[in-house]
Amino acid sequence: MKDGIHPEYQVCKVHCACGNTFETRSHLSAIKTDICSACHPFYTGAQKFVDSAGRVDRFRRRYANLPATQAGAKKA
């Protein structure tokens, strides 16, 4: 390897938006991240569910009063 072309590998402090901090090694001195292993749903098992039932109900109410030809149904 050539001397002087590689960045310096140093201790790096990582700050997550959830408040978790930990140290690792990188060429950067500090890293700010939005999500980490302490708050990621895959690692914690706590999943955030989207209110899909509300969206389905809203869709049904919106298209309930349309005639069949406007809603895209084909006549046989």
PDB file of N, CA, C and O in Angstrom:
ATOM      1  N   MET A   1       0.840  -1.189   0.000  1.00  0.00           N
ATOM      2  CA  MET A   1       0.000   0.000   0.000  1.00  0.00           C
ATOM      3  C   MET A   1       0.883   1.250   0.000  1.00  0.00           C
ATOM      4  O   MET A   1       1.969   1.265   0.579  1.00  0.00           O
ATOM      5  N   LYS A   2       0.400   2.266  -0.646  1.00  0.00           N
ATOM      6  CA  LYS A   2       1.142   3.517  -0.687  1.00  0.00           C
ATOM      7  C   LYS A   2       0.952   4.283   0.615  1.00  0.00           C
ATOM      8  O   LYS A   2      -0.120   4.248   1.218  1.00  0.00           O
ATOM      9  N   ASP A   3       1.988   4.964   1.035  1.00  0.00           N
ATOM     10  CA  ASP A   3       1.913   5.783   2.245  1.00  0.00           C
ATOM     11  C   ASP A   3       1.269   7.124   1.932  1.00  0.00           C
ATOM     12  O   ASP A   3       1.500   7.703   0.870  1.00  0.00           O
ATOM     13  N   GLY A   4       0.452   7.616   2.875  1.00  0.00           N
ATOM     14  CA  GLY A   4      -0.098   8.956   2.768  1.00  0.00           C
ATOM     15  C   GLY A   4      -1.366   9.102   1.943  1.00  0.00           C
ATOM     16  O   GLY A   4      -1.884  10.214   1.836  1.00  0.00           O
ATOM     17  N   ILE A   5      -1.892   8.030   1.353  1.00  0.00           N
ATOM     18  CA  ILE A   5      -3.114   8.180   0.551  1.00  0.00           C
ATOM     19  C   ILE A   5      -4.359   7.683   1.271  1.00  0.00           C
ATOM     20  O   ILE A   5      -5.471   7.954   0.819  1.00  0.00           O
ATOM     21  N   HIS A   6      -4.205   6.966   2.373  1.00  0.00           N
ATOM     22  CA  HIS A   6      -5.352   6.418   3.095  1.00  0.00           C
ATOM     23  C   HIS A   6      -5.775   7.356   4.218  1.00  0.00           C
ATOM     24  O   HIS A   6      -4.922   7.948   4.880  1.00  0.00           O
ATOM     25  N   PRO A   7      -7.101   7.503   4.447  1.00  0.00           N
ATOM     26  CA  PRO A   7      -7.542   8.376   5.539  1.00  0.00           C
ATOM     27  C   PRO A   7      -7.186   7.772   6.897  1.00  0.00           C
ATOM     28  O   PRO A   7      -6.989   6.564   7.026  1.00  0.00           O
ATOM     29  N   GLU A   8      -7.112   8.622   7.884  1.00  0.00           N
ATOM     30  CA  GLU A   8      -6.778   8.179   9.232  1.00  0.00           C
ATOM     31  C   GLU A   8      -7.972   7.450   9.841  1.00  0.00           C
ATOM     32  O   GLU A   8      -9.087   7.970   9.838  1.00  0.00           O
ATOM     33  N   TYR A   9      -7.743   6.269  10.354  1.00  0.00           N
ATOM     34  CA  TYR A   9      -8.787   5.431  10.967  1.00  0.00           C
ATOM     35  C   TYR A   9      -8.773   5.723  12.458  1.00  0.00           C
ATOM     36  O   TYR A   9      -7.795   5.416  13.140  1.00  0.00           O
ATOM     37  N   GLN A  10      -9.857   6.319  12.976  1.00  0.00           N
ATOM     38  CA  GLN A  10      -9.886   6.797  14.352  1.00  0.00           C
ATOM     39  C   GLN A  10     -11.157   6.364  15.063  1.00  0.00           C
ATOM     40  O   GLN A  10     -12.065   5.813  14.442  1.00  0.00           O
ATOM     41  N   VAL A  11     -11.220   6.611  16.351  1.00  0.00           N
ATOM     42  CA  VAL A  11     -12.415   6.315  17.141  1.00  0.00           C
ATOM     43  C   VAL A  11     -13.488   7.325  16.772  1.00  0.00           C
ATOM     44  O   VAL A  11     -13.226   8.526  16.698  1.00  0.00           O
ATOM     45  N   CYS A  12     -14.711   6.826  16.538  1.00  0.00           N
ATOM     46  CA  CYS A  12     -15.817   7.654  16.070  1.00  0.00           C
ATOM     47  C   CYS A  12     -16.988   7.517  17.034  1.00  0.00           C
ATOM     48  O   CYS A  12     -17.305   6.408  17.466  1.00  0.00           O
ATOM     49  N   LYS A  13     -17.626   8.612  17.372  1.00  0.00           N
ATOM     50  CA  LYS A  13     -18.797   8.595  18.250  1.00  0.00           C
ATOM     51  C   LYS A  13     -20.046   8.710  17.383  1.00  0.00           C
ATOM     52  O   LYS A  13     -20.171   9.653  16.601  1.00  0.00           O
ATOM     53  N   VAL A  14     -20.983   7.750  17.515  1.00  0.00           N
ATOM     54  CA  VAL A  14     -22.210   7.721  16.734  1.00  0.00           C
ATOM     55  C   VAL A  14     -23.359   8.183  17.617  1.00  0.00           C
ATOM     56  O   VAL A  14     -23.548   7.665  18.717  1.00  0.00           O
ATOM     57  N   HIS A  15     -24.131   9.163  17.133  1.00  0.00           N
ATOM     58  CA  HIS A  15     -25.282   9.702  17.856  1.00  0.00           C
ATOM     59  C   HIS A  15     -26.544   9.387  17.055  1.00  0.00           C
ATOM     60  O   HIS A  15     -26.646   9.759  15.886  1.00  0.00           O
ATOM     61  N   CYS A  16     -27.510   8.699  17.681  1.00  0.00           N
ATOM     62  CA  CYS A  16     -28.772   8.376  17.023  1.00  0.00           C
ATOM     63  C   CYS A  16     -29.840   9.389  17.435  1.00  0.00           C
ATOM     64  O   CYS A  16     -29.719  10.034  18.476  1.00  0.00           O
ATOM     65  N   ALA A  17     -30.874   9.526  16.625  1.00  0.00           N
ATOM     66  CA  ALA A  17     -31.972  10.444  16.933  1.00  0.00           C
ATOM     67  C   ALA A  17     -32.745   9.997  18.172  1.00  0.00           C
ATOM     68  O   ALA A  17     -33.379  10.823  18.830  1.00  0.00           O
ATOM     69  N   CYS A  18     -32.705   8.702  18.502  1.00  0.00           N
ATOM     70  CA  CYS A  18     -33.410   8.209  19.689  1.00  0.00           C
ATOM     71  C   CYS A  18     -32.672   8.535  20.978  1.00  0.00           C
ATOM     72  O   CYS A  18     -33.219   8.342  22.064  1.00  0.00           O
ATOM     73  N   GLY A  19     -31.439   9.025  20.879  1.00  0.00           N
ATOM     74  CA  GLY A  19     -30.658   9.383  22.050  1.00  0.00           C
ATOM     75  C   GLY A  19     -29.552   8.398  22.356  1.00  0.00           C
ATOM     76  O   GLY A  19     -28.733   8.657  23.238  1.00  0.00           O
ATOM     77  N   ASN A  20     -29.500   7.293  21.670  1.00  0.00           N
ATOM     78  CA  ASN A  20     -28.470   6.285  21.883  1.00  0.00           C
ATOM     79  C   ASN A  20     -27.151   6.759  21.297  1.00  0.00           C
ATOM     80  O   ASN A  20     -27.117   7.312  20.197  1.00  0.00           O
ATOM     81  N   THR A  21     -26.060   6.542  22.034  1.00  0.00           N
ATOM     82  CA  THR A  21     -24.731   6.865  21.527  1.00  0.00           C
ATOM     83  C   THR A  21     -23.820   5.661  21.761  1.00  0.00           C
ATOM     84  O   THR A  21     -23.954   4.945  22.753  1.00  0.00           O
ATOM     85  N   PHE A  22     -22.906   5.459  20.843  1.00  0.00           N
ATOM     86  CA  PHE A  22     -21.913   4.408  20.996  1.00  0.00           C
ATOM     87  C   PHE A  22     -20.678   4.778  20.188  1.00  0.00           C
ATOM     88  O   PHE A  22     -20.713   5.672  19.342  1.00  0.00           O
ATOM     89  N   GLU A  23     -19.591   4.074  20.464  1.00  0.00           N
ATOM     90  CA  GLU A  23     -18.338   4.351  19.778  1.00  0.00           C
ATOM     91  C   GLU A  23     -18.001   3.211  18.835  1.00  0.00           C
ATOM     92  O   GLU A  23     -18.242   2.040  19.129  1.00  0.00           O
ATOM     93  N   THR A  24     -17.440   3.581  17.704  1.00  0.00           N
ATOM     94  CA  THR A  24     -16.943   2.631  16.721  1.00  0.00           C
ATOM     95  C   THR A  24     -15.691   3.244  16.111  1.00  0.00           C
ATOM     96  O   THR A  24     -15.172   4.236  16.623  1.00  0.00           O
ATOM     97  N   ARG A  25     -15.214   2.675  15.045  1.00  0.00           N
ATOM     98  CA  ARG A  25     -14.039   3.232  14.380  1.00  0.00           C
ATOM     99  C   ARG A  25     -14.397   3.583  12.948  1.00  0.00           C
ATOM    100  O   ARG A  25     -15.092   2.827  12.269  1.00  0.00           O
ATOM    101  N   SER A  26     -13.923   4.730  12.492  1.00  0.00           N
ATOM    102  CA  SER A  26     -14.209   5.213  11.153  1.00  0.00           C
ATOM    103  C   SER A  26     -13.184   6.274  10.780  1.00  0.00           C
ATOM    104  O   SER A  26     -12.356   6.664  11.604  1.00  0.00           O
ATOM    105  N   HIS A  27     -13.242   6.738   9.542  1.00  0.00           N
ATOM    106  CA  HIS A  27     -12.390   7.853   9.151  1.00  0.00           C
ATOM    107  C   HIS A  27     -13.028   9.180   9.539  1.00  0.00           C
ATOM    108  O   HIS A  27     -12.384  10.226   9.459  1.00  0.00           O
ATOM    109  N   LEU A  28     -14.319   9.143   9.969  1.00  0.00           N
ATOM    110  CA  LEU A  28     -15.010  10.337  10.463  1.00  0.00           C
ATOM    111  C   LEU A  28     -14.857  10.422  11.974  1.00  0.00           C
ATOM    112  O   LEU A  28     -14.653   9.401  12.631  1.00  0.00           O
ATOM    113  N   SER A  29     -14.952  11.611  12.527  1.00  0.00           N
ATOM    114  CA  SER A  29     -14.833  11.761  13.977  1.00  0.00           C
ATOM    115  C   SER A  29     -16.182  11.620  14.676  1.00  0.00           C
ATOM    116  O   SER A  29     -16.231  11.240  15.846  1.00  0.00           O
ATOM    117  N   ALA A  30     -17.295  11.927  13.965  1.00  0.00           N
ATOM    118  CA  ALA A  30     -18.635  11.807  14.544  1.00  0.00           C
ATOM    119  C   ALA A  30     -19.628  11.499  13.433  1.00  0.00           C
ATOM    120  O   ALA A  30     -19.496  11.989  12.312  1.00  0.00           O
ATOM    121  N   ILE A  31     -20.624  10.683  13.758  1.00  0.00           N
ATOM    122  CA  ILE A  31     -21.678  10.330  12.813  1.00  0.00           C
ATOM    123  C   ILE A  31     -23.023  10.552  13.494  1.00  0.00           C
ATOM    124  O   ILE A  31     -23.218  10.119  14.630  1.00  0.00           O
ATOM    125  N   LYS A  32     -23.953  11.222  12.813  1.00  0.00           N
ATOM    126  CA  LYS A  32     -25.315  11.393  13.302  1.00  0.00           C
ATOM    127  C   LYS A  32     -26.238  10.575  12.414  1.00  0.00           C
ATOM    128  O   LYS A  32     -26.215  10.715  11.191  1.00  0.00           O
ATOM    129  N   THR A  33     -27.061   9.708  13.032  1.00  0.00           N
ATOM    130  CA  THR A  33     -27.935   8.829  12.273  1.00  0.00           C
ATOM    131  C   THR A  33     -29.370   8.942  12.766  1.00  0.00           C
ATOM    132  O   THR A  33     -29.611   9.381  13.891  1.00  0.00           O
ATOM    133  N   ASP A  34     -30.322   8.549  11.930  1.00  0.00           N
ATOM    134  CA  ASP A  34     -31.732   8.624  12.287  1.00  0.00           C
ATOM    135  C   ASP A  34     -32.204   7.387  13.025  1.00  0.00           C
ATOM    136  O   ASP A  34     -33.125   7.468  13.837  1.00  0.00           O
ATOM    137  N   ILE A  35     -31.593   6.247  12.760  1.00  0.00           N
ATOM    138  CA  ILE A  35     -32.066   5.000  13.347  1.00  0.00           C
ATOM    139  C   ILE A  35     -30.864   4.104  13.628  1.00  0.00           C
ATOM    140  O   ILE A  35     -29.900   4.080  12.862  1.00  0.00           O
ATOM    141  N   CYS A  36     -30.934   3.370  14.735  1.00  0.00           N
ATOM    142  CA  CYS A  36     -29.835   2.486  15.116  1.00  0.00           C
ATOM    143  C   CYS A  36     -30.411   1.142  15.554  1.00  0.00           C
ATOM    144  O   CYS A  36     -31.623   0.933  15.493  1.00  0.00           O
ATOM    145  N   SER A  37     -29.558   0.248  15.988  1.00  0.00           N
ATOM    146  CA  SER A  37     -30.018  -1.081  16.395  1.00  0.00           C
ATOM    147  C   SER A  37     -30.850  -1.033  17.677  1.00  0.00           C
ATOM    148  O   SER A  37     -31.594  -1.973  17.955  1.00  0.00           O
ATOM    149  N   ALA A  38     -30.741   0.034  18.458  1.00  0.00           N
ATOM    150  CA  ALA A  38     -31.528   0.147  19.689  1.00  0.00           C
ATOM    151  C   ALA A  38     -32.965   0.580  19.408  1.00  0.00           C
ATOM    152  O   ALA A  38     -33.850   0.327  20.227  1.00  0.00           O
ATOM    153  N   CYS A  39     -33.217   1.229  18.266  1.00  0.00           N
ATOM    154  CA  CYS A  39     -34.565   1.713  17.987  1.00  0.00           C
ATOM    155  C   CYS A  39     -35.145   1.159  16.684  1.00  0.00           C
ATOM    156  O   CYS A  39     -36.294   1.456  16.359  1.00  0.00           O
ATOM    157  N   HIS A  40     -34.387   0.368  15.935  1.00  0.00           N
ATOM    158  CA  HIS A  40     -34.884  -0.189  14.673  1.00  0.00           C
ATOM    159  C   HIS A  40     -35.891  -1.299  14.954  1.00  0.00           C
ATOM    160  O   HIS A  40     -35.624  -2.163  15.789  1.00  0.00           O
ATOM    161  N   PRO A  41     -37.059  -1.300  14.270  1.00  0.00           N
ATOM    162  CA  PRO A  41     -38.093  -2.308  14.539  1.00  0.00           C
ATOM    163  C   PRO A  41     -37.635  -3.746  14.304  1.00  0.00           C
ATOM    164  O   PRO A  41     -38.131  -4.651  14.974  1.00  0.00           O
ATOM    165  N   PHE A  42     -36.724  -3.985  13.396  1.00  0.00           N
ATOM    166  CA  PHE A  42     -36.262  -5.343  13.127  1.00  0.00           C
ATOM    167  C   PHE A  42     -35.532  -5.917  14.336  1.00  0.00           C
ATOM    168  O   PHE A  42     -35.691  -7.094  14.659  1.00  0.00           O
ATOM    169  N   TYR A  43     -34.734  -5.090  15.002  1.00  0.00           N
ATOM    170  CA  TYR A  43     -33.944  -5.565  16.134  1.00  0.00           C
ATOM    171  C   TYR A  43     -34.717  -5.519  17.445  1.00  0.00           C
ATOM    172  O   TYR A  43     -34.465  -6.341  18.327  1.00  0.00           O
ATOM    173  N   THR A  44     -35.647  -4.588  17.600  1.00  0.00           N
ATOM    174  CA  THR A  44     -36.385  -4.456  18.857  1.00  0.00           C
ATOM    175  C   THR A  44     -37.636  -5.302  18.890  1.00  0.00           C
ATOM    176  O   THR A  44     -38.102  -5.652  19.974  1.00  0.00           O
ATOM    177  N   GLY A  45     -38.200  -5.645  17.743  1.00  0.00           N
ATOM    178  CA  GLY A  45     -39.431  -6.425  17.694  1.00  0.00           C
ATOM    179  C   GLY A  45     -40.679  -5.567  17.810  1.00  0.00           C
ATOM    180  O   GLY A  45     -41.787  -6.091  17.694  1.00  0.00           O
ATOM    181  N   ALA A  46     -40.539  -4.279  18.033  1.00  0.00           N
ATOM    182  CA  ALA A  46     -41.677  -3.367  18.135  1.00  0.00           C
ATOM    183  C   ALA A  46     -41.924  -2.763  16.764  1.00  0.00           C
ATOM    184  O   ALA A  46     -41.145  -1.929  16.301  1.00  0.00           O
ATOM    185  N   GLN A  47     -42.997  -3.176  16.117  1.00  0.00           N
ATOM    186  CA  GLN A  47     -43.298  -2.675  14.790  1.00  0.00           C
ATOM    187  C   GLN A  47     -44.361  -1.589  14.869  1.00  0.00           C
ATOM    188  O   GLN A  47     -45.251  -1.640  15.717  1.00  0.00           O
ATOM    189  N   LYS A  48     -44.262  -0.614  13.985  1.00  0.00           N
ATOM    190  CA  LYS A  48     -45.257   0.442  13.895  1.00  0.00           C
ATOM    191  C   LYS A  48     -46.203   0.081  12.762  1.00  0.00           C
ATOM    192  O   LYS A  48     -45.783  -0.033  11.611  1.00  0.00           O
ATOM    193  N   PHE A  49     -47.463  -0.095  13.079  1.00  0.00           N
ATOM    194  CA  PHE A  49     -48.441  -0.471  12.072  1.00  0.00           C
ATOM    195  C   PHE A  49     -49.124   0.771  11.520  1.00  0.00           C
ATOM    196  O   PHE A  49     -49.485   1.681  12.266  1.00  0.00           O
ATOM    197  N   VAL A  50     -49.291   0.794  10.227  1.00  0.00           N
ATOM    198  CA  VAL A  50     -49.973   1.894   9.553  1.00  0.00           C
ATOM    199  C   VAL A  50     -51.466   1.613   9.616  1.00  0.00           C
ATOM    200  O   VAL A  50     -51.884   0.457   9.550  1.00  0.00           O
ATOM    201  N   ASP A  51     -52.266   2.652   9.742  1.00  0.00           N
ATOM    202  CA  ASP A  51     -53.716   2.500   9.828  1.00  0.00           C
ATOM    203  C   ASP A  51     -54.268   2.186   8.448  1.00  0.00           C
ATOM    204  O   ASP A  51     -54.857   3.048   7.797  1.00  0.00           O
ATOM    205  N   SER A  52     -54.079   0.962   8.009  1.00  0.00           N
ATOM    206  CA  SER A  52     -54.556   0.578   6.678  1.00  0.00           C
ATOM    207  C   SER A  52     -56.063   0.368   6.678  1.00  0.00           C
ATOM    208  O   SER A  52     -56.701   0.532   5.639  1.00  0.00           O
ATOM    209  N   ALA A  53     -56.646   0.012   7.813  1.00  0.00           N
ATOM    210  CA  ALA A  53     -58.102  -0.179   7.872  1.00  0.00           C
ATOM    211  C   ALA A  53     -58.818   1.136   7.591  1.00  0.00           C
ATOM    212  O   ALA A  53     -59.857   1.133   6.930  1.00  0.00           O
ATOM    213  N   GLY A  54     -58.313   2.218   8.058  1.00  0.00           N
ATOM    214  CA  GLY A  54     -58.909   3.519   7.795  1.00  0.00           C
ATOM    215  C   GLY A  54     -58.835   3.884   6.321  1.00  0.00           C
ATOM    216  O   GLY A  54     -59.763   4.490   5.786  1.00  0.00           O
ATOM    217  N   ARG A  55     -57.759   3.530   5.669  1.00  0.00           N
ATOM    218  CA  ARG A  55     -57.618   3.826   4.246  1.00  0.00           C
ATOM    219  C   ARG A  55     -58.572   2.978   3.415  1.00  0.00           C
ATOM    220  O   ARG A  55     -59.134   3.463   2.433  1.00  0.00           O
ATOM    221  N   VAL A  56     -58.761   1.714   3.795  1.00  0.00           N
ATOM    222  CA  VAL A  56     -59.673   0.835   3.073  1.00  0.00           C
ATOM    223  C   VAL A  56     -61.105   1.330   3.228  1.00  0.00           C
ATOM    224  O   VAL A  56     -61.858   1.366   2.255  1.00  0.00           O
ATOM    225  N   ASP A  57     -61.484   1.712   4.442  1.00  0.00           N
ATOM    226  CA  ASP A  57     -62.835   2.229   4.671  1.00  0.00           C
ATOM    227  C   ASP A  57     -63.079   3.512   3.880  1.00  0.00           C
ATOM    228  O   ASP A  57     -64.153   3.700   3.310  1.00  0.00           O
ATOM    229  N   ARG A  58     -62.101   4.376   3.848  1.00  0.00           N
ATOM    230  CA  ARG A  58     -62.233   5.624   3.095  1.00  0.00           C
ATOM    231  C   ARG A  58     -62.383   5.330   1.600  1.00  0.00           C
ATOM    232  O   ARG A  58     -63.174   5.986   0.921  1.00  0.00           O
ATOM    233  N   PHE A  59     -61.634   4.350   1.078  1.00  0.00           N
ATOM    234  CA  PHE A  59     -61.754   3.959  -0.326  1.00  0.00           C
ATOM    235  C   PHE A  59     -63.150   3.423  -0.623  1.00  0.00           C
ATOM    236  O   PHE A  59     -63.751   3.767  -1.640  1.00  0.00           O
ATOM    237  N   ARG A  60     -63.661   2.580   0.268  1.00  0.00           N
ATOM    238  CA  ARG A  60     -65.000   2.002   0.051  1.00  0.00           C
ATOM    239  C   ARG A  60     -66.085   3.071   0.102  1.00  0.00           C
ATOM    240  O   ARG A  60     -67.026   3.035  -0.691  1.00  0.00           O
ATOM    241  N   ARG A  61     -65.965   4.018   1.024  1.00  0.00           N
ATOM    242  CA  ARG A  61     -66.951   5.097   1.090  1.00  0.00           C
ATOM    243  C   ARG A  61     -66.899   5.976  -0.149  1.00  0.00           C
ATOM    244  O   ARG A  61     -67.938   6.433  -0.625  1.00  0.00           O
ATOM    245  N   ARG A  62     -65.709   6.218  -0.676  1.00  0.00           N
ATOM    246  CA  ARG A  62     -65.550   7.075  -1.827  1.00  0.00           C
ATOM    247  C   ARG A  62     -66.179   6.462  -3.080  1.00  0.00           C
ATOM    248  O   ARG A  62     -66.805   7.172  -3.868  1.00  0.00           O
ATOM    249  N   TYR A  63     -66.020   5.172  -3.264  1.00  0.00           N
ATOM    250  CA  TYR A  63     -66.498   4.519  -4.473  1.00  0.00           C
ATOM    251  C   TYR A  63     -67.786   3.725  -4.289  1.00  0.00           C
ATOM    252  O   TYR A  63     -68.185   3.001  -5.201  1.00  0.00           O
ATOM    253  N   ALA A  64     -68.441   3.836  -3.151  1.00  0.00           N
ATOM    254  CA  ALA A  64     -69.671   3.091  -2.895  1.00  0.00           C
ATOM    255  C   ALA A  64     -70.846   3.638  -3.694  1.00  0.00           C
ATOM    256  O   ALA A  64     -71.721   2.866  -4.084  1.00  0.00           O
ATOM    257  N   ASN A  65     -70.896   4.935  -3.952  1.00  0.00           N
ATOM    258  CA  ASN A  65     -72.043   5.549  -4.600  1.00  0.00           C
ATOM    259  C   ASN A  65     -71.876   5.714  -6.106  1.00  0.00           C
ATOM    260  O   ASN A  65     -72.775   6.242  -6.760  1.00  0.00           O
ATOM    261  N   LEU A  66     -70.765   5.283  -6.672  1.00  0.00           N
ATOM    262  CA  LEU A  66     -70.564   5.406  -8.107  1.00  0.00           C
ATOM    263  C   LEU A  66     -71.292   4.287  -8.852  1.00  0.00           C
ATOM    264  O   LEU A  66     -71.366   3.159  -8.364  1.00  0.00           O
ATOM    265  N   PRO A  67     -71.826   4.597 -10.029  1.00  0.00           N
ATOM    266  CA  PRO A  67     -72.399   3.536 -10.859  1.00  0.00           C
ATOM    267  C   PRO A  67     -71.324   2.554 -11.292  1.00  0.00           C
ATOM    268  O   PRO A  67     -70.140   2.891 -11.295  1.00  0.00           O
ATOM    269  N   ALA A  68     -71.722   1.352 -11.654  1.00  0.00           N
ATOM    270  CA  ALA A  68     -70.766   0.297 -11.984  1.00  0.00           C
ATOM    271  C   ALA A  68     -69.916   0.664 -13.188  1.00  0.00           C
ATOM    272  O   ALA A  68     -68.755   0.258 -13.251  1.00  0.00           O
ATOM    273  N   THR A  69     -70.452   1.423 -14.157  1.00  0.00           N
ATOM    274  CA  THR A  69     -69.691   1.774 -15.355  1.00  0.00           C
ATOM    275  C   THR A  69     -68.598   2.782 -15.021  1.00  0.00           C
ATOM    276  O   THR A  69     -67.536   2.746 -15.643  1.00  0.00           O
ATOM    277  N   GLN A  70     -68.815   3.670 -14.075  1.00  0.00           N
ATOM    278  CA  GLN A  70     -67.794   4.642 -13.694  1.00  0.00           C
ATOM    279  C   GLN A  70     -66.723   4.005 -12.827  1.00  0.00           C
ATOM    280  O   GLN A  70     -65.573   4.442 -12.865  1.00  0.00           O
ATOM    281  N   ALA A  71     -67.054   3.007 -12.063  1.00  0.00           N
ATOM    282  CA  ALA A  71     -66.101   2.394 -11.159  1.00  0.00           C
ATOM    283  C   ALA A  71     -65.134   1.465 -11.890  1.00  0.00           C
ATOM    284  O   ALA A  71     -64.199   0.949 -11.279  1.00  0.00           O
ATOM    285  N   GLY A  72     -65.347   1.247 -13.182  1.00  0.00           N
ATOM    286  CA  GLY A  72     -64.422   0.436 -13.955  1.00  0.00           C
ATOM    287  C   GLY A  72     -64.902  -0.986 -14.165  1.00  0.00           C
ATOM    288  O   GLY A  72     -64.165  -1.795 -14.729  1.00  0.00           O
ATOM    289  N   ALA A  73     -66.095  -1.321 -13.739  1.00  0.00           N
ATOM    290  CA  ALA A  73     -66.622  -2.670 -13.951  1.00  0.00           C
ATOM    291  C   ALA A  73     -67.092  -2.808 -15.397  1.00  0.00           C
ATOM    292  O   ALA A  73     -67.677  -1.885 -15.964  1.00  0.00           O
ATOM    293  N   LYS A  74     -66.830  -3.956 -15.973  1.00  0.00           N
ATOM    294  CA  LYS A  74     -67.226  -4.212 -17.361  1.00  0.00           C
ATOM    295  C   LYS A  74     -68.507  -5.053 -17.373  1.00  0.00           C
ATOM    296  O   LYS A  74     -68.703  -5.937 -16.538  1.00  0.00           O
ATOM    297  N   LYS A  75     -69.368  -4.751 -18.343  1.00  0.00           N
ATOM    298  CA  LYS A  75     -70.596  -5.551 -18.495  1.00  0.00           C
ATOM    299  C   LYS A  75     -70.264  -6.754 -19.368  1.00  0.00           C
ATOM    300  O   LYS A  75     -69.501  -6.657 -20.329  1.00  0.00           O
ATOM    301  N   ALA A  76     -70.853  -7.883 -19.011  1.00  0.00           N
ATOM    302  CA  ALA A  76     -70.594  -9.126 -19.763  1.00  0.00           C
ATOM    303  C   ALA A  76     -71.492  -9.237 -20.962  1.00  0.00           C
ATOM    304  O   ALA A  76     -71.412 -10.214 -21.705  1.00  0.00           O
TER     305      ALA A  76
END
